[in-house]
């Protein structure tokens, strides 16, 4: 997995305190203390590594019994911190924001992948590029920790021919050009109809993205691809308007991937809190 740089993590703190923490500077004595971060709900932990790196950089001592991906229960102690009281308070919100967002994504991904795996162990859910600007690596990593496929990290990763590309160049010509462009990237193309799916398969794409199709339409399209001998030559991804309630109706089909934009564009943070213990 790509690792977010320490400089990027530090920039989160600097964004929160560009000229220092005036509250702590005004009222806190220069003392050392301890603190704990506690889970306030059941969750899949994510962001622990990033928070640990940040704390160590700022001179805090970190203790924890967990790794990213662990399932925690409400009231479990995520990590302990020791060091400057001022530093702990400086980092408090940044640490909770990272842990909360990443654990929220990871927890939801784990829940949804469990639903899918219970129906069809072959199918994997995927994150998308619908992430908060500047937080993509964290969002994608969190989804991966939860069990989702991270999909493309960026436009440089793979070819994905979508409707706006097709408005400028025909579908078969787009795939032909993509294949000529290079041999080291997967080629995926979006289909809105079964006829487009057949065209994509015949043109030699690696993945067909069936977009905004009902489960019946997906099943019908796959049946057509099987009859033509193309099903085993391509991966099938479905996307568009799929939610938790409809997830199983897609997972039971002969598909490979289900991409879910809401994993990262509609994040509900996990609930965690930081509590100062006492002066050391």
Phi, psi and omega per residue, in radians:
X1 nan 2.375 3.040
X2 -1.028 2.481 -3.107
X3 -1.836 2.288 3.083
X4 -1.204 2.439 -3.054
X5 -1.261 2.679 3.071
X6 -1.079 -0.660 3.109
X7 -1.021 -0.672 3.118
X8 -1.149 -0.742 3.118
X9 -1.108 -0.740 3.113
X10 -1.088 -0.615 -3.129
X11 -1.110 -0.484 3.088
X12 -1.136 -0.697 3.108
X13 -1.188 -0.757 -3.128
X14 -1.142 -0.561 3.063
X15 -1.119 -0.642 -3.093
X16 -1.409 -0.443 -3.103
X17 -2.445 1.154 -3.064
X18 -1.089 -0.479 3.139
X19 -2.214 0.529 -3.138
X20 1.595 3.031 3.110
X21 -1.740 1.679 -2.987
X22 -1.199 -0.461 3.097
X23 -1.127 -0.925 -3.124
X24 -1.141 -0.686 3.125
X25 -1.081 -0.570 -3.092
X26 -1.383 -0.570 -2.942
X27 -2.161 -0.240 -3.051
X28 -1.698 2.279 3.031
X29 -1.271 2.702 3.119
X30 -1.303 1.398 -3.099
X31 -2.202 2.780 2.996
X32 -1.617 2.688 -3.139
X33 -2.718 3.093 3.065
X34 -2.062 2.753 3.099
X35 -2.657 2.780 3.057
X36 -2.286 2.600 2.970
X37 -1.878 2.230 -2.992
X38 -2.127 2.434 3.014
X39 -1.328 2.327 3.116
X40 -1.825 0.097 3.065
X41 -2.756 2.884 3.032
X42 -1.141 2.405 -3.081
X43 -2.781 2.860 2.936
X44 -1.729 2.116 -3.011
X45 -1.298 2.303 3.036
X46 -2.623 2.534 -3.117
X47 1.752 -0.029 -3.104
X48 -1.115 -0.736 -3.131
X49 -1.079 -0.793 -3.133
X50 -1.115 -0.731 -3.139
X51 -1.177 -0.651 3.108
X52 -1.127 -0.775 3.116
X53 -1.051 -0.710 -3.124
X54 -1.166 -0.782 -3.132
X55 -1.103 -0.776 -3.141
X56 -1.091 -0.704 3.113
X57 -1.033 -0.665 -3.107
X58 -1.558 0.175 2.993
X59 1.548 0.254 3.104
X60 -1.611 2.637 3.020
X61 -1.640 2.303 -3.068
X62 -2.047 2.364 3.000
X63 -2.222 2.465 3.093
X64 -2.778 2.665 3.096
X65 -1.862 0.167 -3.011
X66 -2.187 2.921 2.961
X67 -2.194 2.797 3.038
X68 -0.978 2.412 -3.106
X69 1.757 -0.193 3.129
X70 -1.219 2.532 3.044
X71 -1.574 2.113 -3.123
X72 -1.955 2.657 3.060
X73 -1.814 2.791 3.093
X74 -0.983 2.352 -3.130
X75 1.502 -0.062 3.055
X76 -1.160 2.479 3.120
X77 -1.481 1.996 -3.091
X78 -1.288 -0.858 -3.113
X79 -2.757 2.669 3.029
X80 -1.926 2.556 -3.124
X81 -2.216 2.467 3.036
X82 -2.429 2.438 3.134
X83 2.606 -2.732 -3.098
X84 -1.017 2.248 3.092
X85 -1.056 -0.688 3.129
X86 -1.067 -0.747 -3.119
X87 -1.169 -0.734 3.118
X88 -1.046 -0.767 3.130
X89 -1.210 -0.567 3.083
X90 -1.093 -0.703 -3.058
X91 -1.561 -0.216 -2.967
X92 -0.837 -1.020 -3.032
X93 -1.186 -0.646 3.116
X94 -1.109 -0.778 3.114
X95 -1.063 -0.798 -3.116
X96 -1.195 -0.607 3.097
X97 -1.138 -0.762 3.133
X98 -1.148 -0.898 -3.127
X99 -1.098 -0.721 -3.093
X100 -1.152 -0.834 -3.115
X101 -1.176 -0.850 -3.083
X102 -1.166 -0.704 3.116
X103 -1.201 -0.574 3.077
X104 -1.104 -0.777 3.117
X105 -1.151 -0.814 -3.109
X106 -1.096 -0.695 -3.129
X107 -1.144 -0.732 3.127
X108 -1.196 -0.717 3.110
X109 -1.054 -0.771 3.136
X110 -1.083 -0.750 -3.137
X111 -1.086 -0.801 -3.089
X112 -1.260 -0.666 3.092
X113 -1.142 -0.611 3.081
X114 -1.101 -0.692 3.092
X115 -1.070 -0.808 -3.110
X116 -1.157 -0.798 -3.079
X117 -1.129 -0.542 3.102
X118 -1.158 -0.484 3.138
X119 -1.586 -0.757 -3.063
X120 -2.660 1.719 -3.087
X121 -1.057 -0.281 -3.107
X122 -1.342 -0.432 -2.999
X123 -1.568 2.447 3.114
X124 -2.190 2.398 3.045
X125 -1.374 2.735 -3.086
X126 -2.300 2.527 2.931
X127 -1.401 3.051 3.135
X128 -2.330 -3.026 3.082
X129 -1.506 0.185 3.113
X130 -1.464 1.264 -3.082
X131 -2.076 2.890 3.060
X132 -1.241 2.263 3.126
X133 -0.917 2.305 -3.137
X134 1.559 -0.252 -3.077
X135 -2.005 0.218 -3.006
X136 -1.017 -0.796 -3.108
X137 -1.088 -0.681 3.108
X138 -1.180 -0.771 -3.128
X139 -1.107 -0.796 -3.135
X140 -1.146 -0.733 3.129
X141 -1.100 -0.717 3.138
X142 -1.091 -0.754 3.103
X143 -1.071 -0.728 3.136
X144 -1.134 -0.727 3.102
X145 -1.046 -0.631 3.126
X146 -1.338 -0.140 3.093
X147 1.943 -0.020 3.134
X148 -1.491 2.686 2.980
X149 -1.322 2.310 -3.100
X150 -1.247 -0.279 -3.126
X151 1.118 -2.719 3.141
X152 -1.240 2.373 3.004
X153 -1.377 -0.539 -3.051
X154 -2.805 3.087 -3.127
X155 -1.185 -0.238 -3.114
X156 -1.504 -0.168 -2.993
X157 -1.358 -0.788 -3.035
X158 -2.711 2.841 3.079
X159 -1.504 2.197 3.043
X160 -2.317 1.835 -3.067
X161 -1.552 2.010 -3.058
X162 -2.001 -3.050 -3.009
X163 -1.074 -0.654 -3.137
X164 -1.243 -0.463 2.997
X165 -1.216 -0.715 -3.087
X166 -1.216 -0.304 3.061
X167 -1.260 -0.294 -3.076
X168 -1.932 -0.379 3.138
X169 -2.640 2.515 -3.099
X170 -1.106 2.708 -3.040
X171 -1.073 -0.869 -3.115
X172 -1.164 -0.624 3.106
X173 -1.202 -0.646 3.111
X174 -1.077 -0.766 3.136
X175 -1.169 -0.704 3.110
X176 -1.041 -0.801 -3.134
X177 -1.139 -0.685 -3.138
X178 -1.100 -0.701 3.129
X179 -1.167 -0.599 3.105
X180 -1.304 -0.447 -3.051
X181 -1.149 -0.650 -3.128
X182 -3.094 2.789 -3.061
X183 -1.871 0.070 -2.997
X184 -1.984 0.290 3.081
X185 -2.277 2.496 3.038
X186 -1.161 2.636 3.079
X187 -2.071 2.115 3.098
X188 -2.128 2.523 3.112
X189 -2.405 2.535 -3.073
X190 -1.566 2.372 3.102
X191 -2.177 2.331 3.072
X192 -1.736 -0.255 -3.122
X193 -2.389 2.884 3.122
X194 -1.206 -0.513 3.095
X195 -1.155 -0.714 3.084
X196 -1.133 -0.661 3.109
X197 -1.066 -0.736 3.099
X198 -1.109 -0.708 3.137
X199 -1.102 -0.718 3.134
X200 -1.126 -0.753 3.133
X201 -1.108 -0.788 -3.135
X202 -1.116 -0.567 -3.117
X203 -1.345 -0.210 3.028
X204 1.656 0.434 3.070
X205 -1.219 2.796 3.137
X206 -1.522 -0.589 -3.073
X207 -2.351 2.390 3.022
X208 -1.892 2.176 3.105
X209 -1.726 1.896 3.110
X210 -1.525 1.896 -2.961
X211 -1.834 2.298 3.062
X212 0.979 0.647 3.056
X213 -1.764 2.536 3.009
X214 -1.258 2.833 3.079
X215 -0.969 -0.659 3.112
X216 -1.097 -0.761 3.137
X217 -1.132 -0.686 3.104
X218 -1.099 -0.819 -3.139
X219 -1.062 -0.721 3.127
X220 -1.109 -0.732 3.128
X221 -1.140 -0.772 3.134
X222 -1.107 -0.678 3.094
X223 -1.039 -0.735 3.126
X224 -1.138 -0.745 3.121
X225 -1.112 -0.662 3.115
X226 -1.136 -0.793 -3.132
X227 -1.064 -0.578 -3.127
X228 -1.509 -0.047 3.106
X229 1.404 0.353 -3.076
X230 -1.787 -0.288 -2.973
X231 -1.016 -0.738 -3.087
X232 -1.351 -0.109 -3.118
X233 -1.668 -0.148 -3.101
X234 -2.370 2.725 2.923
X235 -1.578 2.610 3.128
X236 -2.021 2.123 3.053
X237 -1.995 2.456 3.058
X238 -2.087 2.604 -3.138
X239 -2.771 2.947 3.023
X240 1.708 1.831 3.038
X241 1.260 0.233 -3.140
X242 -1.505 2.285 3.135
X243 -2.241 -3.092 -3.077
X244 -1.056 -0.630 -3.098
X245 -1.213 -0.582 -3.092
X246 -1.694 -0.054 -3.005
X247 -1.008 -0.811 -3.070
X248 -1.142 -0.545 -3.121
X249 -1.221 -0.376 3.020
X250 -1.565 -0.688 -3.076
X251 -1.085 -0.491 -3.108
X252 -1.321 -0.127 -3.136
X253 -1.514 2.949 -3.140
X254 -1.442 1.245 3.139
X255 -2.143 3.053 -3.130
X256 -2.002 -0.657 -2.976
X257 -2.422 2.522 3.025
X258 -2.219 1.954 3.139
X259 -1.589 2.370 -3.020
X260 -2.269 1.753 -3.126
X261 -1.094 -0.538 -3.059
X262 -1.218 -0.213 3.058
X263 -0.980 -0.620 -3.066
X264 -2.136 -0.259 3.128
X265 -1.657 -0.189 3.111
X266 -2.347 1.170 -3.010
X267 -1.456 2.333 2.968
X268 -1.891 1.949 -3.101
X269 -1.033 2.479 2.953
X270 -1.227 2.667 -3.060
X271 -1.643 1.994 3.063
X272 -2.367 2.780 3.097
X273 -2.452 2.699 3.061
X274 -1.947 2.289 -3.096
X275 -2.185 2.150 3.014
X276 -1.230 2.338 -3.112
X277 -1.607 -1.240 -3.120
X278 -2.926 2.818 3.042
X279 -1.130 2.428 3.112
X280 -1.515 nan nan
